[in-house]
Amino acid sequence: MKRSAQKATSKQTKAYNTRLVLRTIYDHDRISRADIARATG
């Protein structure tokens, strides 16, 4: 039987995006906002 994926809530999406941006900043010593946007899509 095929399982359907659950949709993320806006709270989950916000938390994921926050972690993604913070991880990108952590991984790069100096990074501009524009570069963060490019790196995180």
Stockholm file with secondary structure:
# STOCKHOLM 1.0

chainA/1-41         MKRSAQKATSKQTKAYNTRLVLRTIYDHDRISRADIARATG
#=GR chainA/1-41 SS CCCCCCCCCHHHHHHHHHHHHHHHHHHSSSCCHHHHHHHHC
#=GC SS_cons        CCCCCCCCCHHHHHHHHHHHHHHHHHHSSSCCHHHHHHHHC
//
